[in-house]
Amino acid sequence: MPVLKMSNLTDNKDINERLAVVRKEIEKIRSSAENGSFFLEAAKLIVLQFETLDKLNDGSFFELDAAGMQANNDALNSWKLEGNYEDSFVNPARAVKEYGDKGQIIAFLADKLVFGNEHIFCGRKERFVLALELFLEIYGLYMKGADAAEWQKAVARHQTDIIETAAKEAVSRQYDPDDRGIAKIIERVTPGDYRYLYLYGLPVSENEIRTAKFIDSLP
C-alpha cells in the first residue's frame, strides 16, 4: 500500500515547527501530570498520535498487517470504544465529576483530541496543531488555577482559528488538484484488502469490516 503524503496546504515549515514545539511540551506533561488525570491520559493519547503520524510520514504504517492496524485504531479511539466511554473524559458526566464547572470544557477538549485522529490521517496538520495548542493553553490555565471564564475565553479564541482554517481547507479542496484527501485513499483500495478502512482515523469495528466485505461481494 503506497505512502499517502500530507496535503500541500498544511505541509509547511511554520506548522511543522509548531508541531515540534508542542510535542516537546506534551512529553513534559506525560512525565509530570497526576496519575488518573485528564491531562495525563490526554498526553498519552497525543504521544500515540504523534507516533502514528511518524509512521504515516515514513511509510511504515502501511506495512502493518490488518491486526496491527486494528490495534493502533483501538488505541487511538479507546476513549470512545464500547465499554470505555462511561469512564473516559469524553463522557461529560465523568468530566464534570472530576473537574466541576470546568468539566464540560474538559469533555469538549477530550472529544476534540480524539477527532485529531482524523486530522493526522487526512493530512489536516494545521487543525491537529491548533487542537494541541488549545490543550496546552488549557493545561497552563489549570496549573495557574484560572477560573472557568478564562478557560471559555481560550476555547472561543480557538474556535475562531478553526473557522479560518476550515475556510482555507475548503478553498484548497475546491481549487488545488493535489489536495484530494479521501480520493487518494479510494484510488489505492485493493479488492480483498480491507486495511484502507484504517486510513481515515475513524473507529473500525467488525461492523465496518463486514460492510466492506459485503460491498466487495456485490456484482
N, C-alpha and C positions, 0 to 999 in steps of 0.2 A: 504494500500500500504506500503510494508516494507521499512525500512530505508536503503538508499544506502550509505555505508561508503566511505570515501575518499580512494584513492589508496595508497598502501604502499609506492610507490615511493615518494610521497610528504608529507606523514604523519610522519614528524619527528620534533624533538624539535627545531632545528635551524629555520626552516621555520615558525613554529608556533610563535616563539619568534619574528621573523621579522614582522610577521603579526600584532602582538600585538603592537609593536613599531609604525608601520605605522598607525594603527587605531587611536592611540592617536594623532598623528600629523594631520591626516585628520580631526579629531574633532576640533582641533585648527583652521584649515583653515576655516571650516564651520562656526565658530563663529566670524571670523575676516575678511574674504575676502569681497571685494567690491560687493555690490548688482549688479546682472546682469553680473558679470564677469564669464569667463570660469571657473576660479578656484573655485568659489563658487558653480556653477552648477555641476562641476565635483565632488566636495566634497560631495554634496547631493547624487549624484548617488552612490559614493563609500560607503557611510554610508548605503544606502539601500542594496548594495551588501553584506556588512558585516552582516546586519540583516538577509538577506536571507540565507547566509552561516550558521549562527547560527541555523536557523530553519531546515536546511538540516542536520546539525550535531546532533540536539537533536530529530529529527524526527517529529517535529510539522508541518513542511511544508507539509508532506504527509497526514496530517489530514485535510488540506484545501479542500473545495469543488472546483468544476471547476471554479466558479465565482471568488473565492478568488485567485486561481492560475492565472486566466486571468488578474485580477487587478495587481497582482505582476509582471506578464510578461509585461504588458503595461507600468508599471512604470519603469522597468529595461531597456526597449527598447524605451522609449519615444522619445529620440532624433532622432530615425530613423522611427518613425511612420509616415504614410501619413498625411500630414498637418503640421507636426512639423519640418521636415528636413530643409526647407529653412531658418528657424530662429534659427537652432541649430548650435553648433560649429563643428559638423561633416561635415557640409557644408563648403568647403574651401573658398567659396566666402564670407560667413559671418565671418569666422575666420580671413581672410586677411583684411576685412574691419575694424575689431576691433583691430587687432594686427600687421598689416603691414607686414614687412618682416619675422615676426615670425609666421604669420597666418597659413602657411602650416604645420608647426610643431604642432601647436595647433590642427588643424583638424586631423592630424595623431594621436596625443595623445588621442583626443576625441574618435576616432574610436577604438583605442586600449582599452580604458576603457570600451566601450560598449562590445567589444569582451570578456572582463573579465567575462561577464555573463556566457559564455560557460565554462570558466575555473572553476568557482565555482560549476557548475552543473556536470561537467565531472571529477572533482577531481584533476584538474591541479593547485594545490595551489602554486607551485613554479612559474609558469607563471603568476599567479594572483599577487603574491607579487612583482615580477620583474616589472610588469607594474605600480604598485602603487609606487614603489621606483623611477621609472623614473618620474612619475608625481610629486613626492615630490622634486626631483632634479630640474626639470624644474621650479617648483614654487619658489624654492630657487634662481635660476638664474634670474627669473623675478623680485623678490624682490630686488635683488642686481643690477638690471639694466644691466645685461650681454647682450652682442650682440648676433645676430643670429648665428654666428660662434660657440660660446660656447654652445648654445642650440643644434646645429647639432652634436657637439662632444659627448654630453650626449646621444643623440639618437643612435649614432654609437656604443658607448660602450654597450648600452642596446641591440642592435641587435646582437652583439657578444654573449652576455649572453643568449639570446633567442635561438640562434643556438645550443649552447652547451646543453641547457635544452631540446630542441626538440630531440636532438640525444639520450639523456638519456631516454626520454619517448619512443622513437622508440624501443630501446633495451628492455625496460620493457614490452611493449605491445607484443613483439615477444617471450620473454622467461619467463615472470613472469605469472604463471597461475592465480594469484589472481588479476592481473591488466587487467580486461576485460571490463572496462568502459561501453560503449554503450550496450554491450551484456547483462550486468546485468539489464539494463532498459528493454530491449526487453523481457527478461525472465519473467518480472513481469507485462507484459501487460495483462489486463483482458478484454475480449470481452465486448464492450459497455462502457468501462470506458476510456475516451479519455484524462484523466489527464496526461498520460505518455507523451503527446506532450509537456508539460511544463517542462520536466525533462532534456532537452538538453540546455536550456538557450537561445534558438533561439526565434525570434518573432513568435507568434502564432496568426493567424487571422482566420476569418471564412473559408478562402480557405483551410487552413491546416486541420481544423476540418471536413469540407465537404469531403476532400480527404480521411481522415482516416475512415470516416463513409462509404464511397463508397467501400474502400478496405475491410472493415468488411463485407459488403453485398455480396461480391463475393463468389461463391460456392467453 
